[in-house]
Amino acid sequence: MRRIDALAIGLAVFLGGGILYAGLVAFGIEGQQAGIWAEAVLVVGLVGWLASYLLRVANHKMTYNQQLEDYETAVLEKRLEELSPEELAALQTETDPEGSAK
């Protein structure tokens, strides 16, 4: 995420809270109560975002983890392509449990 994206998201949340407050006041709720409810909605949204973030961290679904996994797979595929037929056959006999038991 770029810095401008983070600033835009922060500005959108700030303006969203203000719009929610103004909407509640226009709906007839007292100013102090409207502020409390607007803040409560923002806090619930923050807690929800934090929970989704922690869930992604716990499940290793972060961008870095995906990139690292893709890189490791690509490196292993490249090394496998570079093996000669004899080396590939030797590797298969080492890793094949039925082939090594014979």
Beta strands, then each sheet from edge to edge (+ up, - down):
end
